[in-house]
Amino acid sequence: MFMHPEIANTLLEDKRRDLEASAARHRLRRVVRLAQRPTTVADTDGEFPAAWRSVVLRMDEQAALQRPSRTAGAAPVSTTTSVRGQGPHEDEPAVAAVGLTKRFGETEALRGVDFSIPRSRVLGLLGPTGAGKTTAVRILATLLTPDAGQAFVDGIDVVRDPRRARARIGLTGQYAAVDERLTGAENLEHVGRLFHLPVKEARERARELLARFDLEDAADRVATGYSGGMRRRLDIAMSLIGRPSVLFLDEPTTGLDPRSRMSMWTLIEELARGGTTTLLTTQYLEEADRLADEIVVIDHGLVIARGTSAELKRRIGGERVEVMLADARDLGRVVEVLAPIACGDEIVDQSAASVVVPVRSPDGVVPQVVRMLDAASITARDVAMRHATLDDVFLTLTGRTAEDDDADQDRRDAA
């Protein structure tokens, strides 16, 4: 019987996808079997996608919290103890880092980092590339062991009791870690099974999260056909299957288009309103400005500033006068001319031929600057007042703009 080549190719492609999906399900069933015995990430390296390897780290911890003690007469493990290092307490921060240090060869990634996150709050972790942000997150997520210092999640010491700590956290890395050969619903259901949820409950939890993350219409589509924003939403949904009290988001909007980024911001805001404590690392300053209740700035492995966005802006001078010049050769003269009214270090942008100077009060500053420039015979294209931004904070504290830092990272990636 003759079959049109295009139809034959379509049938073969469908068969290939079915076989790949079947193979993926077989591997996941083996992961579930691994969950029934002591296991390590090394057991699954090279065989399973990163999403499942990270889940294996946590699946037996969930079961450990639910199993009663085998010791006769012993009480079940409590999840609400108030003893430091044993469990959550209302008065304790949800996350605490105390004097964390970490060295990789000759590089000191962390040199005594301290910060904490109150419950149901969002902390933004900012810093140049290589400042130590991801290292701090990986230590808190039990993926790295610090050389010194302590880290707590829900009052649990993540070094002394990593298994119980893992049961409290959800982690989303810089790149979506979903199995592209499975549908969105299958990804979520299988993660639910890895957390020892009954089949019905895993399916219900998957449907609940698909609806919450606006993925219902794509629930039965293979993830390889998802857009970047959809994969990101599915990735975060997978990290919430176990209902963690603390969520680590390591640059969750990296690589997303502006529309998907805005959608992700709305989602993170909803999680925060729902009571999820969140540690957010980001390369987008407007993202931290919008989402973070507090911001910690890290540079060269040290915390160099902490406060709300408004507090950090006031710290460097909340009002600024910006002068755009017709000739960039006048930049040095402008700095000298405006020195009497400056209350901090100026920011000179050679490529934009502009100077930004912090001032104590905005009252009457613009006409005063115009008169000063006119007296010095300097031609300005524009003179305006503006509020300090987080980019100003970033530049003042680290000596570089976030855009410069991103450009350096892009060049390293291209190399």
DRENMARZA-937333 format. One record per residue (C-alpha): x, y, z; chain; residue number from 1. Coordinates in steps of 0.25 Angstrom, whole numbers. Example, Ala and Ser with C-alpha at 12.3 -4.5 7.8 and 13.67 -1.06 7.14 Angstrom:
residues 2
SITE   east  north     up  cadena  num
SITE     49    -18     31       A    1
SITE     55     -4     29       A    2
END
This chain:
residues 415
SITE   east  north     up  cadena  num
SITE      0      0      0       A    1
SITE      5     14     -4       A    2
SITE      7     24      7       A    3
SITE     10     39      4       A    4
SITE     25     42      9       A    5
SITE     20     53     18       A    6
SITE     10     45     25       A    7
SITE     20     34     27       A    8
SITE     30     44     33       A    9
SITE     19     49     42       A   10
SITE     16     35     47       A   11
SITE     30     32     49       A   12
SITE     32     45     57       A   13
SITE     20     42     65       A   14
SITE     26     28     68       A   15
SITE     39     34     72       A   16
SITE     33     44     82       A   17
SITE     25     32     88       A   18
SITE     37     24     90       A   19
SITE     45     36     96       A   20
SITE     33     39    105       A   21
SITE     33     24    109       A   22
SITE     48     23    112       A   23
SITE     46     36    121       A   24
SITE     35     30    129       A   25
SITE     44     17    131       A   26
SITE     55     25    136       A   27
SITE     46     33    145       A   28
SITE     40     20    151       A   29
SITE     54     16    154       A   30
SITE     56     29    161       A   31
SITE     44     26    170       A   32
SITE     50     12    173       A   33
SITE     63     19    177       A   34
SITE     55     28    186       A   35
SITE     51     15    194       A   36
SITE     66     13    199       A   37
SITE     77     22    203       A   38
SITE     82     29    191       A   39
SITE     92     40    187       A   40
SITE     92     50    175       A   41
SITE    104     42    170       A   42
SITE     94     30    167       A   43
SITE     87     38    157       A   44
SITE     98     46    151       A   45
SITE     98     45    136       A   46
SITE     85     37    135       A   47
SITE     74     46    139       A   48
SITE     71     61    136       A   49
SITE     76     72    146       A   50
SITE     61     74    150       A   51
SITE     61     59    155       A   52
SITE     75     59    161       A   53
SITE     71     72    170       A   54
SITE     58     65    174       A   55
SITE     65     52    178       A   56
SITE     73     61    188       A   57
SITE     60     64    195       A   58
SITE     50     52    193       A   59
SITE     54     44    205       A   60
SITE     54     56    214       A   61
SITE     39     58    212       A   62
SITE     37     44    216       A   63
SITE     46     45    228       A   64
SITE     37     56    233       A   65
SITE     25     47    232       A   66
SITE     30     34    237       A   67
SITE     28     32    252       A   68
SITE     41     28    260       A   69
SITE     44     13    261       A   70
SITE     48     14    275       A   71
SITE     38      9    285       A   72
SITE     30     20    292       A   73
SITE     37     31    284       A   74
SITE     29     43    279       A   75
SITE     29     46    264       A   76
SITE     38     56    258       A   77
SITE     32     70    261       A   78
SITE     32     80    250       A   79
SITE     29     92    260       A   80
SITE     39     91    270       A   81
SITE     45    104    275       A   82
SITE     59     99    278       A   83
SITE     70    106    270       A   84
SITE     75     97    259       A   85
SITE     63     87    261       A   86
SITE     51     94    254       A   87
SITE     43    107    251       A   88
SITE     40    117    262       A   89
SITE     31    130    260       A   90
SITE     42    139    265       A   91
SITE     53    133    257       A   92
SITE     56    137    243       A   93
SITE     52    127    232       A   94
SITE     67    128    226       A   95
SITE     80    132    233       A   96
SITE     94    132    228       A   97
SITE    104    135    239       A   98
SITE    119    137    235       A   99
SITE    119    128    223       A  100
SITE    132    126    216       A  101
SITE    136    118    204       A  102
SITE    148    116    196       A  103
SITE    150    110    183       A  104
SITE    165    108    181       A  105
SITE    171    122    182       A  106
SITE    158    129    180       A  107
SITE    150    134    193       A  108
SITE    136    133    188       A  109
SITE    130    137    202       A  110
SITE    138    144    213       A  111
SITE    128    144    225       A  112
SITE    115    147    219       A  113
SITE    103    150    229       A  114
SITE     89    152    226       A  115
SITE     75    148    230       A  116
SITE     61    147    224       A  117
SITE     48    149    233       A  118
SITE     37    140    230       A  119
SITE     28    143    218       A  120
SITE     38    153    212       A  121
SITE     46    155    199       A  122
SITE     61    158    201       A  123
SITE     68    162    188       A  124
SITE     83    158    187       A  125
SITE     90    167    178       A  126
SITE    105    168    173       A  127
SITE    114    167    161       A  128
SITE    117    154    154       A  129
SITE    126    146    163       A  130
SITE    122    154    176       A  131
SITE    117    141    183       A  132
SITE    102    141    181       A  133
SITE    100    127    175       A  134
SITE    110    121    185       A  135
SITE    102    127    197       A  136
SITE     90    121    191       A  137
SITE     96    107    188       A  138
SITE    101    107    202       A  139
SITE     87    110    208       A  140
SITE     81    100    198       A  141
SITE     90     89    204       A  142
SITE     97     87    190       A  143
SITE    111     93    196       A  144
SITE    117     92    210       A  145
SITE    123    105    215       A  146
SITE    138    105    220       A  147
SITE    133    113    232       A  148
SITE    120    119    238       A  149
SITE    106    114    239       A  150
SITE     93    114    231       A  151
SITE     79    112    236       A  152
SITE     66    109    229       A  153
SITE     54    109    237       A  154
SITE     63    108    249       A  155
SITE     70     96    244       A  156
SITE     85     96    242       A  157
SITE     87     92    228       A  158
SITE    101     86    230       A  159
SITE     97     78    242       A  160
SITE     84     73    238       A  161
SITE     83     75    222       A  162
SITE     72     65    220       A  163
SITE     62     72    229       A  164
SITE     66     85    223       A  165
SITE     64     81    209       A  166
SITE     49     77    212       A  167
SITE     47     92    215       A  168
SITE     52     98    202       A  169
SITE     49     99    188       A  170
SITE     60    103    178       A  171
SITE     60    109    164       A  172
SITE     73    111    157       A  173
SITE     77    120    146       A  174
SITE     72    111    135       A  175
SITE     59    103    135       A  176
SITE     61     89    138       A  177
SITE     49     81    132       A  178
SITE     49     68    125       A  179
SITE     45     73    111       A  180
SITE     41     59    107       A  181
SITE     29     59    117       A  182
SITE     17     68    117       A  183
SITE     15     79    127       A  184
SITE      5     71    135       A  185
SITE     14     58    135       A  186
SITE     26     67    140       A  187
SITE     18     71    152       A  188
SITE     12     58    155       A  189
SITE     25     50    155       A  190
SITE     31     61    164       A  191
SITE     19     59    173       A  192
SITE     22     44    173       A  193
SITE     36     46    176       A  194
SITE     31     53    189       A  195
SITE     23     41    192       A  196
SITE     10     47    189       A  197
SITE     -1     37    186       A  198
SITE     -4     36    171       A  199
SITE    -18     43    173       A  200
SITE    -12     54    181       A  201
SITE      0     56    172       A  202
SITE     -9     58    160       A  203
SITE    -18     68    168       A  204
SITE     -6     76    173       A  205
SITE     -1     76    158       A  206
SITE    -14     81    153       A  207
SITE    -15     92    164       A  208
SITE     -1     97    161       A  209
SITE     -4     97    146       A  210
SITE    -16    106    148       A  211
SITE     -8    115    158       A  212
SITE      3    117    148       A  213
SITE     -6    119    136       A  214
SITE     -2    106    129       A  215
SITE    -15     98    128       A  216
SITE    -16     99    113       A  217
SITE     -2     94    111       A  218
SITE     -4     83    122       A  219
SITE     -4     71    112       A  220
SITE      7     77    102       A  221
SITE     21     72    102       A  222
SITE     30     82    109       A  223
SITE     39     83     97       A  224
SITE     29     92     91       A  225
SITE     28    101    102       A  226
SITE     33    116    101       A  227
SITE     44    121    110       A  228
SITE     34    127    120       A  229
SITE     25    115    120       A  230
SITE     37    106    124       A  231
SITE     41    116    135       A  232
SITE     27    116    141       A  233
SITE     27    100    140       A  234
SITE     41    100    147       A  235
SITE     36    108    158       A  236
SITE     23    100    159       A  237
SITE     32     88    161       A  238
SITE     39     94    172       A  239
SITE     26     97    179       A  240
SITE     21     82    179       A  241
SITE     25     79    193       A  242
SITE     19     92    198       A  243
SITE     33     98    203       A  244
SITE     33    109    213       A  245
SITE     45    115    207       A  246
SITE     48    118    192       A  247
SITE     61    121    186       A  248
SITE     60    127    172       A  249
SITE     74    129    166       A  250
SITE     72    139    154       A  251
SITE     58    134    151       A  252
SITE     56    143    139       A  253
SITE     69    142    132       A  254
SITE     67    141    117       A  255
SITE     53    144    117       A  256
SITE     46    154    108       A  257
SITE     40    167    115       A  258
SITE     26    161    115       A  259
SITE     30    148    121       A  260
SITE     38    155    131       A  261
SITE     27    164    135       A  262
SITE     18    152    136       A  263
SITE     28    145    145       A  264
SITE     29    157    154       A  265
SITE     14    156    156       A  266
SITE     15    142    160       A  267
SITE     27    144    170       A  268
SITE     18    155    176       A  269
SITE      7    145    178       A  270
SITE     16    135    184       A  271
SITE     20    146    194       A  272
SITE      6    150    198       A  273
SITE      3    135    200       A  274
SITE     14    135    211       A  275
SITE     26    128    204       A  276
SITE     39    133    209       A  277
SITE     48    136    196       A  278
SITE     62    139    194       A  279
SITE     64    145    180       A  280
SITE     77    147    173       A  281
SITE     75    156    160       A  282
SITE     83    163    150       A  283
SITE     72    173    147       A  284
SITE     72    184    157       A  285
SITE     57    188    154       A  286
SITE     53    174    158       A  287
SITE     60    176    172       A  288
SITE     53    190    173       A  289
SITE     40    184    170       A  290
SITE     40    171    177       A  291
SITE     50    171    189       A  292
SITE     45    176    203       A  293
SITE     60    177    206       A  294
SITE     73    177    198       A  295
SITE     87    171    201       A  296
SITE     98    176    193       A  297
SITE    110    166    192       A  298
SITE    123    169    186       A  299
SITE    136    161    186       A  300
SITE    130    151    196       A  301
SITE    126    162    206       A  302
SITE    112    168    209       A  303
SITE    115    183    207       A  304
SITE    101    189    209       A  305
SITE     87    185    213       A  306
SITE     74    192    214       A  307
SITE     61    195    207       A  308
SITE     62    200    193       A  309
SITE     58    214    198       A  310
SITE     69    213    209       A  311
SITE     80    210    200       A  312
SITE     76    221    190       A  313
SITE     76    231    202       A  314
SITE     90    226    207       A  315
SITE     96    230    194       A  316
SITE     88    243    192       A  317
SITE     74    242    188       A  318
SITE     74    254    178       A  319
SITE     83    256    166       A  320
SITE     85    266    156       A  321
SITE     89    261    142       A  322
SITE     96    269    132       A  323
SITE     96    264    117       A  324
SITE    107    271    109       A  325
SITE    109    275     95       A  326
SITE    124    272     95       A  327
SITE    129    260    104       A  328
SITE    142    268    105       A  329
SITE    136    277    115       A  330
SITE    133    266    125       A  331
SITE    145    269    134       A  332
SITE    141    284    134       A  333
SITE    127    281    138       A  334
SITE    131    272    150       A  335
SITE    140    284    155       A  336
SITE    129    294    153       A  337
SITE    118    286    160       A  338
SITE    127    282    172       A  339
SITE    122    293    181       A  340
SITE    108    287    181       A  341
SITE    111    273    181       A  342
SITE    109    264    193       A  343
SITE    116    252    188       A  344
SITE    124    245    177       A  345
SITE    119    249    163       A  346
SITE    117    239    152       A  347
SITE    123    241    139       A  348
SITE    118    234    126       A  349
SITE    128    237    115       A  350
SITE    120    230    104       A  351
SITE    107    237    108       A  352
SITE    115    251    110       A  353
SITE    108    252    123       A  354
SITE    111    255    138       A  355
SITE    102    252    150       A  356
SITE    104    259    163       A  357
SITE     97    256    176       A  358
SITE     91    268    183       A  359
SITE     85    271    197       A  360
SITE     73    278    192       A  361
SITE     66    279    178       A  362
SITE     61    293    181       A  363
SITE     66    303    171       A  364
SITE     77    294    166       A  365
SITE     74    293    151       A  366
SITE     74    308    149       A  367
SITE     87    309    158       A  368
SITE     94    299    150       A  369
SITE     90    305    137       A  370
SITE     96    319    142       A  371
SITE    109    312    146       A  372
SITE    111    305    133       A  373
SITE    108    318    125       A  374
SITE    118    325    134       A  375
SITE    128    315    130       A  376
SITE    124    315    115       A  377
SITE    120    300    115       A  378
SITE    109    296    106       A  379
SITE     99    286    111       A  380
SITE     88    279    103       A  381
SITE     80    276    116       A  382
SITE     80    279    131       A  383
SITE     70    271    139       A  384
SITE     67    266    153       A  385
SITE     64    251    156       A  386
SITE     63    242    168       A  387
SITE     74    232    171       A  388
SITE     72    218    165       A  389
SITE     77    205    169       A  390
SITE     87    206    157       A  391
SITE     93    218    164       A  392
SITE     94    210    177       A  393
SITE    100    198    170       A  394
SITE    111    207    163       A  395
SITE    114    215    176       A  396
SITE    116    203    184       A  397
SITE    123    193    174       A  398
SITE    129    203    165       A  399
SITE    122    198    152       A  400
SITE    108    198    146       A  401
SITE    100    186    145       A  402
SITE    100    188    130       A  403
SITE    115    187    130       A  404
SITE    115    175    138       A  405
SITE    105    168    129       A  406
SITE    113    172    117       A  407
SITE    125    166    123       A  408
SITE    118    153    126       A  409
SITE    112    152    111       A  410
SITE    127    153    106       A  411
SITE    131    142    116       A  412
SITE    119    133    111       A  413
SITE    123    136     96       A  414
SITE    137    132     99       A  415
END
